Amino acid sequence: MAETDCERIQEQVRIARKKETHDEGELARRKATLEELKHQPHPDKSQISKAQQAVDEARELVADDAAEVQTFLDDYFECKEHGGPGHGH
């Protein structure tokens, strides 16, 4: 039973990492858009502001994803060490 729990947690780690990678890609795309807007001959401050907000939102998502991955990793290692899922929630 405990091994199954550990495998389930390991799958959650994989899913969370995949989401983190996707959101990192989105962050990079939004940063590139922001840089393009900043380097236009007549930059639109409103568009730049919106693009900066989009970058900030993506950055928060990536940070949340990283925290989620770490939580699942902690649970996984505790599971492997003690034979059961963590109680840190």
mmCIF file as gemmi writes it, N, C-alpha and C atoms, coordinates in Angstrom:
data_model
loop_
_atom_site.group_PDB
_atom_site.id
_atom_site.type_symbol
_atom_site.label_atom_id
_atom_site.label_alt_id
_atom_site.label_comp_id
_atom_site.label_asym_id
_atom_site.label_entity_id
_atom_site.label_seq_id
_atom_site.pdbx_PDB_ins_code
_atom_site.Cartn_x
_atom_site.Cartn_y
_atom_site.Cartn_z
_atom_site.occupancy
_atom_site.B_iso_or_equiv
_atom_site.pdbx_formal_charge
_atom_site.auth_seq_id
_atom_site.auth_asym_id
_atom_site.pdbx_PDB_model_num
ATOM 1 N N . MET Axp A 1 ? 0.832 -1.202 0 1 0 ? 1 A 1
ATOM 2 C CA . MET Axp A 1 ? 0 0 0 1 0 ? 1 A 1
ATOM 3 C C . MET Axp A 1 ? 0.868 1.254 0 1 0 ? 1 A 1
ATOM 4 N N . ALA Axp A 2 ? 1.884 1.299 0.854 1 0 ? 2 A 1
ATOM 5 C CA . ALA Axp A 2 ? 2.735 2.483 0.952 1 0 ? 2 A 1
ATOM 6 C C . ALA Axp A 2 ? 3.456 2.744 -0.366 1 0 ? 2 A 1
ATOM 7 N N . GLU Axp A 3 ? 3.888 1.684 -1.031 1 0 ? 3 A 1
ATOM 8 C CA . GLU Axp A 3 ? 4.586 1.849 -2.313 1 0 ? 3 A 1
ATOM 9 C C . GLU Axp A 3 ? 3.661 2.498 -3.335 1 0 ? 3 A 1
ATOM 10 N N . THR Axp A 4 ? 2.39 2.106 -3.327 1 0 ? 4 A 1
ATOM 11 C CA . THR Axp A 4 ? 1.409 2.706 -4.232 1 0 ? 4 A 1
ATOM 12 C C . THR Axp A 4 ? 1.247 4.186 -3.937 1 0 ? 4 A 1
ATOM 13 N N . ASP Axp A 5 ? 1.217 4.547 -2.66 1 0 ? 5 A 1
ATOM 14 C CA . ASP Axp A 5 ? 1.124 5.961 -2.264 1 0 ? 5 A 1
ATOM 15 C C . ASP Axp A 5 ? 2.319 6.738 -2.806 1 0 ? 5 A 1
ATOM 16 N N . CYS Axp A 6 ? 3.496 6.172 -2.677 1 0 ? 6 A 1
ATOM 17 C CA . CYS Axp A 6 ? 4.714 6.834 -3.156 1 0 ? 6 A 1
ATOM 18 C C . CYS Axp A 6 ? 4.679 7.003 -4.675 1 0 ? 6 A 1
ATOM 19 N N . GLU Axp A 7 ? 4.194 5.988 -5.366 1 0 ? 7 A 1
ATOM 20 C CA . GLU Axp A 7 ? 4.09 6.083 -6.827 1 0 ? 7 A 1
ATOM 21 C C . GLU Axp A 7 ? 3.085 7.154 -7.233 1 0 ? 7 A 1
ATOM 22 N N . ARG Axp A 8 ? 1.993 7.267 -6.483 1 0 ? 8 A 1
ATOM 23 C CA . ARG Axp A 8 ? 0.979 8.287 -6.755 1 0 ? 8 A 1
ATOM 24 C C . ARG Axp A 8 ? 1.577 9.677 -6.565 1 0 ? 8 A 1
ATOM 25 N N . ILE Axp A 9 ? 2.341 9.849 -5.5 1 0 ? 9 A 1
ATOM 26 C CA . ILE Axp A 9 ? 2.989 11.139 -5.24 1 0 ? 9 A 1
ATOM 27 C C . ILE Axp A 9 ? 4.009 11.441 -6.334 1 0 ? 9 A 1
ATOM 28 N N . GLN Axp A 10 ? 4.742 10.413 -6.756 1 0 ? 10 A 1
ATOM 29 C CA . GLN Axp A 10 ? 5.733 10.596 -7.824 1 0 ? 10 A 1
ATOM 30 C C . GLN Axp A 10 ? 5.037 11.067 -9.108 1 0 ? 10 A 1
ATOM 31 N N . GLU Axp A 11 ? 3.871 10.546 -9.387 1 0 ? 11 A 1
ATOM 32 C CA . GLU Axp A 11 ? 3.101 10.974 -10.561 1 0 ? 11 A 1
ATOM 33 C C . GLU Axp A 11 ? 2.676 12.436 -10.399 1 0 ? 11 A 1
ATOM 34 N N . GLN Axp A 12 ? 2.296 12.837 -9.189 1 0 ? 12 A 1
ATOM 35 C CA . GLN Axp A 12 ? 1.934 14.236 -8.936 1 0 ? 12 A 1
ATOM 36 C C . GLN Axp A 12 ? 3.136 15.156 -9.18 1 0 ? 12 A 1
ATOM 37 N N . VAL Axp A 13 ? 4.315 14.689 -8.804 1 0 ? 13 A 1
ATOM 38 C CA . VAL Axp A 13 ? 5.544 15.46 -9.05 1 0 ? 13 A 1
ATOM 39 C C . VAL Axp A 13 ? 5.727 15.654 -10.555 1 0 ? 13 A 1
ATOM 40 N N . ARG Axp A 14 ? 5.556 14.571 -11.318 1 0 ? 14 A 1
ATOM 41 C CA . ARG Axp A 14 ? 5.715 14.659 -12.779 1 0 ? 14 A 1
ATOM 42 C C . ARG Axp A 14 ? 4.719 15.654 -13.383 1 0 ? 14 A 1
ATOM 43 N N . ILE Axp A 15 ? 3.472 15.574 -12.961 1 0 ? 15 A 1
ATOM 44 C CA . ILE Axp A 15 ? 2.435 16.474 -13.485 1 0 ? 15 A 1
ATOM 45 C C . ILE Axp A 15 ? 2.752 17.922 -13.113 1 0 ? 15 A 1
ATOM 46 N N . ALA Axp A 16 ? 3.154 18.143 -11.857 1 0 ? 16 A 1
ATOM 47 C CA . ALA Axp A 16 ? 3.468 19.502 -11.408 1 0 ? 16 A 1
ATOM 48 C C . ALA Axp A 16 ? 4.672 20.066 -12.159 1 0 ? 16 A 1
ATOM 49 N N . ARG Axp A 17 ? 5.67 19.226 -12.414 1 0 ? 17 A 1
ATOM 50 C CA . ARG Axp A 17 ? 6.846 19.681 -13.172 1 0 ? 17 A 1
ATOM 51 C C . ARG Axp A 17 ? 6.476 20.026 -14.608 1 0 ? 17 A 1
ATOM 52 N N . LYS Axp A 18 ? 5.602 19.24 -15.207 1 0 ? 18 A 1
ATOM 53 C CA . LYS Axp A 18 ? 5.156 19.499 -16.577 1 0 ? 18 A 1
ATOM 54 C C . LYS Axp A 18 ? 4.44 20.845 -16.645 1 0 ? 18 A 1
ATOM 55 N N . LYS Axp A 19 ? 3.585 21.102 -15.658 1 0 ? 19 A 1
ATOM 56 C CA . LYS Axp A 19 ? 2.865 22.381 -15.587 1 0 ? 19 A 1
ATOM 57 C C . LYS Axp A 19 ? 3.851 23.531 -15.391 1 0 ? 19 A 1
ATOM 58 N N . GLU Axp A 20 ? 4.848 23.328 -14.533 1 0 ? 20 A 1
ATOM 59 C CA . GLU Axp A 20 ? 5.862 24.355 -14.283 1 0 ? 20 A 1
ATOM 60 C C . GLU Axp A 20 ? 6.617 24.672 -15.578 1 0 ? 20 A 1
ATOM 61 N N . THR Axp A 21 ? 7.003 23.646 -16.325 1 0 ? 21 A 1
ATOM 62 C CA . THR Axp A 21 ? 7.72 23.843 -17.586 1 0 ? 21 A 1
ATOM 63 C C . THR Axp A 21 ? 6.857 24.611 -18.579 1 0 ? 21 A 1
ATOM 64 N N . HIS Axp A 22 ? 5.583 24.267 -18.651 1 0 ? 22 A 1
ATOM 65 C CA . HIS Axp A 22 ? 4.658 24.968 -19.546 1 0 ? 22 A 1
ATOM 66 C C . HIS Axp A 22 ? 4.563 26.442 -19.149 1 0 ? 22 A 1
ATOM 67 N N . ASP Axp A 23 ? 4.399 26.705 -17.856 1 0 ? 23 A 1
ATOM 68 C CA . ASP Axp A 23 ? 4.258 28.088 -17.392 1 0 ? 23 A 1
ATOM 69 C C . ASP Axp A 23 ? 5.557 28.875 -17.56 1 0 ? 23 A 1
ATOM 70 N N . GLU Axp A 24 ? 6.696 28.211 -17.447 1 0 ? 24 A 1
ATOM 71 C CA . GLU Axp A 24 ? 7.981 28.88 -17.704 1 0 ? 24 A 1
ATOM 72 C C . GLU Axp A 24 ? 8.057 29.314 -19.168 1 0 ? 24 A 1
ATOM 73 N N . GLY Axp A 25 ? 7.555 28.48 -20.063 1 0 ? 25 A 1
ATOM 74 C CA . GLY Axp A 25 ? 7.516 28.822 -21.486 1 0 ? 25 A 1
ATOM 75 C C . GLY Axp A 25 ? 6.612 30.021 -21.733 1 0 ? 25 A 1
ATOM 76 N N . GLU Axp A 26 ? 5.481 30.039 -21.061 1 0 ? 26 A 1
ATOM 77 C CA . GLU Axp A 26 ? 4.554 31.163 -21.175 1 0 ? 26 A 1
ATOM 78 C C . GLU Axp A 26 ? 5.2 32.444 -20.646 1 0 ? 26 A 1
ATOM 79 N N . LEU Axp A 27 ? 5.923 32.342 -19.54 1 0 ? 27 A 1
ATOM 80 C CA . LEU Axp A 27 ? 6.624 33.496 -18.983 1 0 ? 27 A 1
ATOM 81 C C . LEU Axp A 27 ? 7.649 34.029 -19.986 1 0 ? 27 A 1
ATOM 82 N N . ALA Axp A 28 ? 8.409 33.151 -20.595 1 0 ? 28 A 1
ATOM 83 C CA . ALA Axp A 28 ? 9.415 33.564 -21.583 1 0 ? 28 A 1
ATOM 84 C C . ALA Axp A 28 ? 8.745 34.257 -22.773 1 0 ? 28 A 1
ATOM 85 N N . ARG Axp A 29 ? 7.621 33.721 -23.212 1 0 ? 29 A 1
ATOM 86 C CA . ARG Axp A 29 ? 6.896 34.312 -24.34 1 0 ? 29 A 1
ATOM 87 C C . ARG Axp A 29 ? 6.407 35.715 -23.976 1 0 ? 29 A 1
ATOM 88 N N . ARG Axp A 30 ? 5.859 35.863 -22.775 1 0 ? 30 A 1
ATOM 89 C CA . ARG Axp A 30 ? 5.353 37.164 -22.343 1 0 ? 30 A 1
ATOM 90 C C . ARG Axp A 30 ? 6.488 38.178 -22.172 1 0 ? 30 A 1
ATOM 91 N N . LYS Axp A 31 ? 7.631 37.71 -21.679 1 0 ? 31 A 1
ATOM 92 C CA . LYS Axp A 31 ? 8.801 38.602 -21.559 1 0 ? 31 A 1
ATOM 93 C C . LYS Axp A 31 ? 9.245 39.088 -22.928 1 0 ? 31 A 1
ATOM 94 N N . ALA Axp A 32 ? 9.257 38.189 -23.909 1 0 ? 32 A 1
ATOM 95 C CA . ALA Axp A 32 ? 9.662 38.557 -25.265 1 0 ? 32 A 1
ATOM 96 C C . ALA Axp A 32 ? 8.706 39.602 -25.844 1 0 ? 32 A 1
ATOM 97 N N . THR Axp A 33 ? 7.41 39.412 -25.613 1 0 ? 33 A 1
ATOM 98 C CA . THR Axp A 33 ? 6.412 40.383 -26.081 1 0 ? 33 A 1
ATOM 99 C C . THR Axp A 33 ? 6.655 41.741 -25.436 1 0 ? 33 A 1
ATOM 100 N N . LEU Axp A 34 ? 6.92 41.744 -24.147 1 0 ? 34 A 1
ATOM 101 C CA . LEU Axp A 34 ? 7.193 42.99 -23.423 1 0 ? 34 A 1
ATOM 102 C C . LEU Axp A 34 ? 8.417 43.699 -24.014 1 0 ? 34 A 1
ATOM 103 N N . GLU Axp A 35 ? 9.467 42.943 -24.262 1 0 ? 35 A 1
ATOM 104 C CA . GLU Axp A 35 ? 10.687 43.539 -24.823 1 0 ? 35 A 1
ATOM 105 C C . GLU Axp A 35 ? 10.431 44.124 -26.217 1 0 ? 35 A 1
ATOM 106 N N . GLU Axp A 36 ? 9.641 43.408 -27.022 1 0 ? 36 A 1
ATOM 107 C CA . GLU Axp A 36 ? 9.293 43.922 -28.355 1 0 ? 36 A 1
ATOM 108 C C . GLU Axp A 36 ? 8.566 45.253 -28.24 1 0 ? 36 A 1
ATOM 109 N N . LEU Axp A 37 ? 7.616 45.325 -27.317 1 0 ? 37 A 1
ATOM 110 C CA . LEU Axp A 37 ? 6.849 46.563 -27.136 1 0 ? 37 A 1
ATOM 111 C C . LEU Axp A 37 ? 7.752 47.707 -26.693 1 0 ? 37 A 1
ATOM 112 N N . LYS Axp A 38 ? 8.69 47.413 -25.809 1 0 ? 38 A 1
ATOM 113 C CA . LYS Axp A 38 ? 9.593 48.452 -25.295 1 0 ? 38 A 1
ATOM 114 C C . LYS Axp A 38 ? 10.508 49.006 -26.379 1 0 ? 38 A 1
ATOM 115 N N . HIS Axp A 39 ? 10.809 48.196 -27.391 1 0 ? 39 A 1
ATOM 116 C CA . HIS Axp A 39 ? 11.772 48.606 -28.406 1 0 ? 39 A 1
ATOM 117 C C . HIS Axp A 39 ? 11.123 49.098 -29.698 1 0 ? 39 A 1
ATOM 118 N N . GLN Axp A 40 ? 9.827 49.34 -29.669 1 0 ? 40 A 1
ATOM 119 C CA . GLN Axp A 40 ? 9.156 49.925 -30.827 1 0 ? 40 A 1
ATOM 120 C C . GLN Axp A 40 ? 9.542 51.401 -30.925 1 0 ? 40 A 1
ATOM 121 N N . PRO Axp A 41 ? 9.489 51.977 -32.135 1 0 ? 41 A 1
ATOM 122 C CA . PRO Axp A 41 ? 9.852 53.392 -32.306 1 0 ? 41 A 1
ATOM 123 C C . PRO Axp A 41 ? 9.002 54.332 -31.431 1 0 ? 41 A 1
ATOM 124 N N . HIS Axp A 42 ? 7.715 54.04 -31.308 1 0 ? 42 A 1
ATOM 125 C CA . HIS Axp A 42 ? 6.834 54.862 -30.472 1 0 ? 42 A 1
ATOM 126 C C . HIS Axp A 42 ? 6.097 53.932 -29.505 1 0 ? 42 A 1
ATOM 127 N N . PRO Axp A 43 ? 6.76 53.571 -28.404 1 0 ? 43 A 1
ATOM 128 C CA . PRO Axp A 43 ? 6.153 52.589 -27.483 1 0 ? 43 A 1
ATOM 129 C C . PRO Axp A 43 ? 4.834 53.104 -26.895 1 0 ? 43 A 1
ATOM 130 N N . ASP Axp A 44 ? 3.863 52.212 -26.844 1 0 ? 44 A 1
ATOM 131 C CA . ASP Axp A 44 ? 2.555 52.507 -26.254 1 0 ? 44 A 1
ATOM 132 C C . ASP Axp A 44 ? 2.614 52.136 -24.768 1 0 ? 44 A 1
ATOM 133 N N . LYS Axp A 45 ? 2.587 53.147 -23.918 1 0 ? 45 A 1
ATOM 134 C CA . LYS Axp A 45 ? 2.729 52.907 -22.475 1 0 ? 45 A 1
ATOM 135 C C . LYS Axp A 45 ? 1.615 52.019 -21.925 1 0 ? 45 A 1
ATOM 136 N N . SER Axp A 46 ? 0.431 52.138 -22.483 1 0 ? 46 A 1
ATOM 137 C CA . SER Axp A 46 ? -0.691 51.308 -22.04 1 0 ? 46 A 1
ATOM 138 C C . SER Axp A 46 ? -0.43 49.831 -22.36 1 0 ? 46 A 1
ATOM 139 N N . GLN Axp A 47 ? 0.049 49.572 -23.587 1 0 ? 47 A 1
ATOM 140 C CA . GLN Axp A 47 ? 0.359 48.185 -23.975 1 0 ? 47 A 1
ATOM 141 C C . GLN Axp A 47 ? 1.52 47.639 -23.144 1 0 ? 47 A 1
ATOM 142 N N . ILE Axp A 48 ? 2.505 48.476 -22.908 1 0 ? 48 A 1
ATOM 143 C CA . ILE Axp A 48 ? 3.656 48.048 -22.102 1 0 ? 48 A 1
ATOM 144 C C . ILE Axp A 48 ? 3.206 47.7 -20.688 1 0 ? 48 A 1
ATOM 145 N N . SER Axp A 49 ? 2.336 48.522 -20.137 1 0 ? 49 A 1
ATOM 146 C CA . SER Axp A 49 ? 1.817 48.273 -18.79 1 0 ? 49 A 1
ATOM 147 C C . SER Axp A 49 ? 1.067 46.945 -18.724 1 0 ? 49 A 1
ATOM 148 N N . LYS Axp A 50 ? 0.216 46.701 -19.73 1 0 ? 50 A 1
ATOM 149 C CA . LYS Axp A 50 ? -0.528 45.428 -19.78 1 0 ? 50 A 1
ATOM 150 C C . LYS Axp A 50 ? 0.423 44.246 -19.939 1 0 ? 50 A 1
ATOM 151 N N . ALA Axp A 51 ? 1.429 44.414 -20.786 1 0 ? 51 A 1
ATOM 152 C CA . ALA Axp A 51 ? 2.397 43.335 -21.009 1 0 ? 51 A 1
ATOM 153 C C . ALA Axp A 51 ? 3.199 43.062 -19.738 1 0 ? 51 A 1
ATOM 154 N N . GLN Axp A 52 ? 3.566 44.139 -19.009 1 0 ? 52 A 1
ATOM 155 C CA . GLN Axp A 52 ? 4.299 43.969 -17.751 1 0 ? 52 A 1
ATOM 156 C C . GLN Axp A 52 ? 3.443 43.22 -16.733 1 0 ? 52 A 1
ATOM 157 N N . GLN Axp A 53 ? 2.152 43.552 -16.699 1 0 ? 53 A 1
ATOM 158 C CA . GLN Axp A 53 ? 1.231 42.864 -15.788 1 0 ? 53 A 1
ATOM 159 C C . GLN Axp A 53 ? 1.135 41.377 -16.152 1 0 ? 53 A 1
ATOM 160 N N . ALA Axp A 54 ? 1.092 41.081 -17.449 1 0 ? 54 A 1
ATOM 161 C CA . ALA Axp A 54 ? 1.037 39.681 -17.9 1 0 ? 54 A 1
ATOM 162 C C . ALA Axp A 54 ? 2.307 38.932 -17.496 1 0 ? 54 A 1
ATOM 163 N N . VAL Axp A 55 ? 3.461 39.605 -17.603 1 0 ? 55 A 1
ATOM 164 C CA . VAL Axp A 55 ? 4.735 39 -17.186 1 0 ? 55 A 1
ATOM 165 C C . VAL Axp A 55 ? 4.7 38.715 -15.683 1 0 ? 55 A 1
ATOM 166 N N . ASP Axp A 56 ? 4.235 39.696 -14.909 1 0 ? 56 A 1
ATOM 167 C CA . ASP Axp A 56 ? 4.166 39.522 -13.454 1 0 ? 56 A 1
ATOM 168 C C . ASP Axp A 56 ? 3.255 38.365 -13.071 1 0 ? 56 A 1
ATOM 169 N N . GLU Axp A 57 ? 2.111 38.254 -13.748 1 0 ? 57 A 1
ATOM 170 C CA . GLU Axp A 57 ? 1.174 37.16 -13.466 1 0 ? 57 A 1
ATOM 171 C C . GLU Axp A 57 ? 1.818 35.802 -13.794 1 0 ? 57 A 1
ATOM 172 N N . ALA Axp A 58 ? 2.51 35.74 -14.933 1 0 ? 58 A 1
ATOM 173 C CA . ALA Axp A 58 ? 3.166 34.49 -15.328 1 0 ? 58 A 1
ATOM 174 C C . ALA Axp A 58 ? 4.27 34.137 -14.328 1 0 ? 58 A 1
ATOM 175 N N . ARG Axp A 59 ? 5 35.151 -13.87 1 0 ? 59 A 1
ATOM 176 C CA . ARG Axp A 59 ? 6.07 34.921 -12.891 1 0 ? 59 A 1
ATOM 177 C C . ARG Axp A 59 ? 5.483 34.346 -11.59 1 0 ? 59 A 1
ATOM 178 N N . GLU Axp A 60 ? 4.331 34.859 -11.16 1 0 ? 60 A 1
ATOM 179 C CA . GLU Axp A 60 ? 3.669 34.334 -9.959 1 0 ? 60 A 1
ATOM 180 C C . GLU Axp A 60 ? 3.247 32.881 -10.16 1 0 ? 60 A 1
ATOM 181 N N . LEU Axp A 61 ? 2.722 32.578 -11.354 1 0 ? 61 A 1
ATOM 182 C CA . LEU Axp A 61 ? 2.329 31.195 -11.657 1 0 ? 61 A 1
ATOM 183 C C . LEU Axp A 61 ? 3.517 30.25 -11.549 1 0 ? 61 A 1
ATOM 184 N N . VAL Axp A 62 ? 4.648 30.662 -12.121 1 0 ? 62 A 1
ATOM 185 C CA . VAL Axp A 62 ? 5.856 29.833 -12.082 1 0 ? 62 A 1
ATOM 186 C C . VAL Axp A 62 ? 6.302 29.629 -10.635 1 0 ? 62 A 1
ATOM 187 N N . ALA Axp A 63 ? 6.248 30.683 -9.835 1 0 ? 63 A 1
ATOM 188 C CA . ALA Axp A 63 ? 6.632 30.562 -8.422 1 0 ? 63 A 1
ATOM 189 C C . ALA Axp A 63 ? 5.691 29.612 -7.679 1 0 ? 63 A 1
ATOM 190 N N . ASP Axp A 64 ? 4.393 29.716 -7.963 1 0 ? 64 A 1
ATOM 191 C CA . ASP Axp A 64 ? 3.42 28.802 -7.344 1 0 ? 64 A 1
ATOM 192 C C . ASP Axp A 64 ? 3.682 27.361 -7.777 1 0 ? 64 A 1
ATOM 193 N N . ASP Axp A 65 ? 3.975 27.187 -9.073 1 0 ? 65 A 1
ATOM 194 C CA . ASP Axp A 65 ? 4.272 25.841 -9.588 1 0 ? 65 A 1
ATOM 195 C C . ASP Axp A 65 ? 5.494 25.254 -8.884 1 0 ? 65 A 1
ATOM 196 N N . ALA Axp A 66 ? 6.537 26.072 -8.737 1 0 ? 66 A 1
ATOM 197 C CA . ALA Axp A 66 ? 7.773 25.598 -8.094 1 0 ? 66 A 1
ATOM 198 C C . ALA Axp A 66 ? 7.494 25.182 -6.649 1 0 ? 66 A 1
ATOM 199 N N . ALA Axp A 67 ? 6.669 25.947 -5.955 1 0 ? 67 A 1
ATOM 200 C CA . ALA Axp A 67 ? 6.314 25.6 -4.571 1 0 ? 67 A 1
ATOM 201 C C . ALA Axp A 67 ? 5.528 24.293 -4.527 1 0 ? 67 A 1
ATOM 202 N N . GLU Axp A 68 ? 4.633 24.116 -5.495 1 0 ? 68 A 1
ATOM 203 C CA . GLU Axp A 68 ? 3.845 22.878 -5.553 1 0 ? 68 A 1
ATOM 204 C C . GLU Axp A 68 ? 4.748 21.676 -5.817 1 0 ? 68 A 1
ATOM 205 N N . VAL Axp A 69 ? 5.674 21.828 -6.76 1 0 ? 69 A 1
ATOM 206 C CA . VAL Axp A 69 ? 6.621 20.752 -7.051 1 0 ? 69 A 1
ATOM 207 C C . VAL Axp A 69 ? 7.394 20.398 -5.787 1 0 ? 69 A 1
ATOM 208 N N . GLN Axp A 70 ? 7.877 21.412 -5.078 1 0 ? 70 A 1
ATOM 209 C CA . GLN Axp A 70 ? 8.664 21.169 -3.862 1 0 ? 70 A 1
ATOM 210 C C . GLN Axp A 70 ? 7.841 20.444 -2.807 1 0 ? 70 A 1
ATOM 211 N N . THR Axp A 71 ? 6.577 20.83 -2.66 1 0 ? 71 A 1
ATOM 212 C CA . THR Axp A 71 ? 5.704 20.167 -1.683 1 0 ? 71 A 1
ATOM 213 C C . THR Axp A 71 ? 5.55 18.688 -2.025 1 0 ? 71 A 1
ATOM 214 N N . PHE Axp A 72 ? 5.294 18.401 -3.304 1 0 ? 72 A 1
ATOM 215 C CA . PHE Axp A 72 ? 5.147 17.005 -3.717 1 0 ? 72 A 1
ATOM 216 C C . PHE Axp A 72 ? 6.459 16.24 -3.542 1 0 ? 72 A 1
ATOM 217 N N . LEU Axp A 73 ? 7.581 16.893 -3.852 1 0 ? 73 A 1
ATOM 218 C CA . LEU Axp A 73 ? 8.882 16.233 -3.659 1 0 ? 73 A 1
ATOM 219 C C . LEU Axp A 73 ? 9.115 15.915 -2.191 1 0 ? 73 A 1
ATOM 220 N N . ASP Axp A 74 ? 8.805 16.868 -1.317 1 0 ? 74 A 1
ATOM 221 C CA . ASP Axp A 74 ? 8.95 16.631 0.129 1 0 ? 74 A 1
ATOM 222 C C . ASP Axp A 74 ? 8.108 15.435 0.553 1 0 ? 74 A 1
ATOM 223 N N . ASP Axp A 75 ? 6.854 15.395 0.075 1 0 ? 75 A 1
ATOM 224 C CA . ASP Axp A 75 ? 5.966 14.272 0.404 1 0 ? 75 A 1
ATOM 225 C C . ASP Axp A 75 ? 6.531 12.956 -0.129 1 0 ? 75 A 1
ATOM 226 N N . TYR Axp A 76 ? 7.073 13.008 -1.35 1 0 ? 76 A 1
ATOM 227 C CA . TYR Axp A 76 ? 7.615 11.799 -1.968 1 0 ? 76 A 1
ATOM 228 C C . TYR Axp A 76 ? 8.8 11.258 -1.178 1 0 ? 76 A 1
ATOM 229 N N . PHE Axp A 77 ? 9.733 12.144 -0.824 1 0 ? 77 A 1
ATOM 230 C CA . PHE Axp A 77 ? 10.911 11.683 -0.078 1 0 ? 77 A 1
ATOM 231 C C . PHE Axp A 77 ? 10.528 11.197 1.314 1 0 ? 77 A 1
ATOM 232 N N . GLU Axp A 78 ? 9.558 11.856 1.932 1 0 ? 78 A 1
ATOM 233 C CA . GLU Axp A 78 ? 9.089 11.387 3.234 1 0 ? 78 A 1
ATOM 234 C C . GLU Axp A 78 ? 8.419 10.022 3.091 1 0 ? 78 A 1
ATOM 235 N N . CYS Axp A 79 ? 7.678 9.848 2.017 1 0 ? 79 A 1
ATOM 236 C CA . CYS Axp A 79 ? 7.017 8.577 1.745 1 0 ? 79 A 1
ATOM 237 C C . CYS Axp A 79 ? 8.065 7.47 1.569 1 0 ? 79 A 1
ATOM 238 N N . LYS Axp A 80 ? 9.08 7.747 0.777 1 0 ? 80 A 1
ATOM 239 C CA . LYS Axp A 80 ? 10.129 6.76 0.536 1 0 ? 80 A 1
ATOM 240 C C . LYS Axp A 80 ? 10.888 6.436 1.821 1 0 ? 80 A 1
ATOM 241 N N . GLU Axp A 81 ? 11.094 7.464 2.635 1 0 ? 81 A 1
ATOM 242 C CA . GLU Axp A 81 ? 11.848 7.273 3.879 1 0 ? 81 A 1
ATOM 243 C C . GLU Axp A 81 ? 11.05 6.537 4.939 1 0 ? 81 A 1
ATOM 244 N N . HIS Axp A 82 ? 9.768 6.875 5.056 1 0 ? 82 A 1
ATOM 245 C CA . HIS Axp A 82 ? 8.953 6.357 6.162 1 0 ? 82 A 1
ATOM 246 C C . HIS Axp A 82 ? 7.858 5.396 5.715 1 0 ? 82 A 1
ATOM 247 N N . GLY Axp A 83 ? 7.728 5.206 4.407 1 0 ? 83 A 1
ATOM 248 C CA . GLY Axp A 83 ? 6.736 4.25 3.924 1 0 ? 83 A 1
ATOM 249 C C . GLY Axp A 83 ? 5.316 4.755 3.892 1 0 ? 83 A 1
ATOM 250 N N . GLY Axp A 84 ? 5.126 6.056 3.91 1 0 ? 84 A 1
ATOM 251 C CA . GLY Axp A 84 ? 3.783 6.6 3.834 1 0 ? 84 A 1
ATOM 252 C C . GLY Axp A 84 ? 3.828 8.075 3.46 1 0 ? 84 A 1
ATOM 253 N N . PRO Axp A 85 ? 2.713 8.637 3.005 1 0 ? 85 A 1
ATOM 254 C CA . PRO Axp A 85 ? 2.702 10.041 2.609 1 0 ? 85 A 1
ATOM 255 C C . PRO Axp A 85 ? 2.906 10.974 3.794 1 0 ? 85 A 1
ATOM 256 N N . GLY Axp A 86 ? 3.383 12.17 3.517 1 0 ? 86 A 1
ATOM 257 C CA . GLY Axp A 86 ? 3.648 13.143 4.572 1 0 ? 86 A 1
ATOM 258 C C . GLY Axp A 86 ? 2.389 13.689 5.198 1 0 ? 86 A 1
ATOM 259 N N . HIS Axp A 87 ? 2.537 14.301 6.353 1 0 ? 87 A 1
ATOM 260 C CA . HIS Axp A 87 ? 1.408 14.882 7.065 1 0 ? 87 A 1
ATOM 261 C C . HIS Axp A 87 ? 1.579 16.393 7.164 1 0 ? 87 A 1
ATOM 262 N N . GLY Axp A 88 ? 2.356 16.991 6.251 1 0 ? 88 A 1
ATOM 263 C CA . GLY Axp A 88 ? 2.694 18.404 6.349 1 0 ? 88 A 1
ATOM 264 C C . GLY Axp A 88 ? 1.671 19.348 5.768 1 0 ? 88 A 1
ATOM 265 N N . HIS Axp A 89 ? 0.478 18.88 5.442 1 0 ? 89 A 1
ATOM 266 C CA . HIS Axp A 89 ? -0.494 19.777 4.81 1 0 ? 89 A 1
ATOM 267 C C . HIS Axp A 89 ? -1.366 20.386 5.826 1 0 ? 89 A 1
